[in-house]
Amino acid sequence: MENREDIIRRIGVGLEEIRPFLKSDGGDISFLGLDEDGTVHVKLHGACTGCSVNQMTLKSGVEMTVKKHAPEVQKVVEEDLPQNA
């Protein structure tokens, strides 16, 4: 993957763009990593965890916005980390 640092920076721009919408519903998102195959790993927080529409939010909102800024991204997946991690 070319220019990994720039791709990660642009992923951050996309996440910052979607963050206000998540926060307005009591949630948030954290970037966890980028795989060589273009998979972005994120963690949803607050009201987003356990929300019945969080997978729709992840695909329709987060993934679409991240791909707008970083077209190299293939998909965005949520990591299910323990609460104390």
MIMARFI-77451 format. One line per 5 residues: number of its first residue (from 1); for each residue y, x, z of N, C-alpha, C. Coordinates in Angstrom, 1 decimal, padded with zeros to 4 digits. Atoms other than C-alpha are relative to their C-alpha. Layout:
% residues N
NUM> Y X Z Y X Z Y X Z  ... .
//
This chain:
% residues 85
1> -001.2 000.9 000.0 000.0 000.0 000.0 001.2 000.9 000.0  -001.1 -000.8 000.2 003.2 001.5 -001.2 001.1 -000.4 001.0  -001.2 000.2 -000.9 006.2 002.0 001.2 -000.2 -001.0 001.1  000.4 000.9 -001.1 004.6 000.4 004.2 001.1 -000.3 001.0  -001.2 000.2 -000.9 007.7 000.9 006.4 000.9 -001.1 -000.5 .
6> -000.9 001.0 000.6 009.8 -001.1 004.0 -000.6 -001.4 000.0  000.7 001.3 000.0 007.2 -003.9 003.7 000.1 -000.6 001.4  -000.1 000.4 -001.4 007.1 -004.1 007.5 001.4 -000.5 000.4  -001.4 000.3 -000.3 010.9 -004.2 007.7 000.2 -001.4 -000.7  -000.2 001.3 000.7 010.9 -007.1 005.1 -000.8 -001.1 000.7 .
11> 000.7 001.0 -000.7 008.2 -008.9 007.0 000.8 -000.5 001.3  -000.9 000.3 -001.2 010.5 -008.7 010.1 001.1 -000.9 -000.4  -001.1 000.8 000.5 013.3 -010.2 008.0 -000.5 -001.5 -000.1  000.5 001.3 000.2 011.1 -013.1 007.1 -000.3 -000.7 001.3  000.3 000.6 -001.3 010.0 -013.7 010.7 001.3 -000.4 000.7 .
16> -001.3 000.3 -000.6 013.6 -013.6 011.9 000.6 -001.3 -000.7  -000.5 001.2 000.7 014.4 -016.3 009.3 -000.7 -001.2 000.5  000.8 001.1 -000.4 011.6 -018.6 010.5 000.1 -000.2 001.5  -000.1 000.1 -001.4 012.1 -017.9 014.2 000.8 -001.1 000.6  -000.8 001.1 -000.6 014.9 -020.3 014.9 -000.6 -001.4 -000.1 .
21> 000.7 001.3 000.1 012.8 -023.2 013.6 -001.1 -000.1 001.0  001.1 000.0 -001.1 009.9 -022.2 015.9 000.6 -000.2 001.3  -000.7 000.1 -001.3 012.3 -021.8 018.8 000.5 -001.4 000.3  -000.6 001.4 -000.2 013.8 -025.3 018.2 -001.1 -000.9 000.5  001.1 000.8 -000.5 010.3 -026.7 018.9 -000.7 000.7 001.2 .
26> 000.5 -000.7 -001.3 009.8 -024.4 022.0 -001.0 001.1 -000.2  000.9 -001.1 000.3 007.8 -021.7 020.2 000.6 001.3 -000.4  -000.5 -001.3 000.5 008.1 -018.2 019.0 -001.2 000.7 -000.7  001.0 -000.7 000.8 006.2 -015.6 016.9 000.2 001.5 000.2  -000.1 -001.4 -000.1 005.4 -011.9 017.3 -000.8 000.6 -001.2 .
31> 000.7 -000.8 001.1 004.4 -009.4 014.5 -000.9 000.9 000.7  001.0 -000.9 -000.7 001.2 -007.6 015.5 -000.4 001.2 -000.9  000.4 -001.1 000.8 000.4 -005.6 012.4 -000.2 -000.4 -001.5  000.2 000.2 001.5 -000.2 -005.2 008.6 -001.2 000.8 -000.4  001.1 -000.7 000.5 -003.5 -004.4 007.1 000.2 000.6 -001.4 .
36> -000.1 -000.6 001.3 -004.0 -002.3 004.0 -000.2 -001.0 -001.1  000.3 001.0 001.1 -005.2 -005.4 002.1 001.2 -001.0 -000.1  -001.1 000.9 000.0 -001.8 -007.2 002.8 -000.1 -001.1 000.9  000.1 001.0 -001.0 -002.9 -009.3 005.7 001.0 000.3 001.1  -001.0 -000.2 -001.1 -000.1 -009.8 008.3 -000.7 -000.7 001.2 .
41> 000.5 000.5 -001.3 -001.3 -010.4 011.9 001.2 -000.4 000.9  -001.1 000.4 -000.9 001.0 -012.5 014.1 -000.6 -000.7 001.2  000.4 000.8 -001.2 000.8 -014.2 017.5 001.1 -001.1 000.2  -000.9 001.1 -000.3 002.3 -017.6 018.1 000.1 -000.2 001.5  -000.2 000.2 -001.5 003.8 -018.3 021.6 000.6 -001.3 000.3 .
46> -000.6 001.2 -000.5 005.0 -021.1 023.7 -000.6 -001.3 -000.5  000.5 001.3 000.5 004.7 -024.6 022.3 -000.8 000.1 -001.3  000.8 -000.2 001.2 003.2 -023.2 019.1 -001.5 000.2 000.3  001.4 -000.2 -000.4 000.0 -022.3 021.0 -000.6 -001.3 000.4  000.6 001.2 -000.2 -002.3 -025.2 021.0 000.6 -001.2 -000.7 .
51> -000.6 001.1 000.7 -000.1 -027.3 018.8 -000.9 -000.4 -001.1  001.0 000.5 001.0 -002.1 -029.5 016.5 000.4 000.3 -001.5  -000.5 -000.3 001.3 000.1 -028.5 013.5 000.3 001.5 -000.2  -000.4 -001.4 000.1 000.3 -024.8 014.1 -000.6 000.7 -001.2  000.6 -000.6 001.2 -002.0 -023.9 011.2 000.9 -000.4 -001.3 .
56> -000.9 000.4 001.1 000.2 -025.9 008.8 001.3 000.7 000.1  -001.2 -000.8 -000.2 003.3 -024.2 010.3 -000.2 001.4 -000.4  000.3 -001.4 000.4 001.6 -020.8 009.8 000.0 000.1 -001.5  000.1 -000.1 001.4 000.8 -021.5 006.2 001.3 -000.4 -000.8  -001.1 000.6 000.8 003.7 -023.7 005.0 001.3 000.7 000.4 .
61> -001.2 -000.5 -000.5 006.4 -022.1 007.1 000.0 001.5 000.0  000.0 -001.4 -000.2 005.6 -018.6 008.2 -000.4 000.8 -001.2  000.5 -000.8 001.1 003.5 -017.3 005.4 000.9 -000.1 -001.3  -000.9 000.2 001.1 005.8 -018.8 002.7 001.2 000.8 000.2  -001.3 -000.7 -000.2 008.9 -017.3 004.3 -000.3 001.6 000.0 .
66> 000.3 -001.4 000.0 007.2 -013.9 004.8 -000.2 000.5 -001.4  000.3 -000.4 001.4 006.0 -013.8 001.2 001.2 000.0 -000.8  -001.3 000.1 000.7 009.5 -014.7 000.0 000.7 001.4 000.1  -000.6 -001.3 -000.2 010.7 -011.4 001.5 -000.9 001.2 -000.3  000.9 -001.1 000.2 007.6 -009.3 001.1 -001.2 -000.6 -000.9 .
71> 001.0 000.6 000.9 005.6 -010.5 -002.0 -001.3 000.7 000.1  001.3 -000.7 -000.1 003.0 -007.8 -001.3 -000.9 -000.6 001.0  000.9 000.6 -001.0 001.7 -009.8 001.6 -000.9 -001.0 -000.7  001.0 000.9 000.6 -001.5 -011.6 000.7 -000.2 -001.3 000.9  000.1 001.2 -000.9 -001.8 -013.9 003.8 000.5 000.4 001.4 .
76> -000.4 -000.1 -001.4 -000.6 -014.4 007.4 -001.0 -000.7 000.8  001.0 000.6 -000.9 -003.2 -014.9 010.1 000.5 000.1 001.5  -000.3 000.0 -001.5 -002.8 -015.8 013.8 -001.1 000.7 000.8  001.0 -000.6 -000.9 -004.5 -013.6 016.3 000.0 -000.8 001.3  000.2 000.7 -001.2 -005.9 -015.4 019.3 -000.3 000.9 001.1 .
81> 000.1 -001.0 -001.1 -005.2 -013.0 022.1 000.0 -000.7 001.4  -000.1 000.5 -001.4 -005.8 -013.6 025.8 001.4 -000.1 000.5  -001.4 000.2 -000.5 -002.7 -014.8 027.7 000.5 001.3 000.7  -000.5 -001.2 -000.8 -002.6 -011.5 029.8 000.0 001.2 -000.9  000.0 -001.2 000.9 -002.8 -009.2 026.7 001.4 000.4 -000.3 .
//
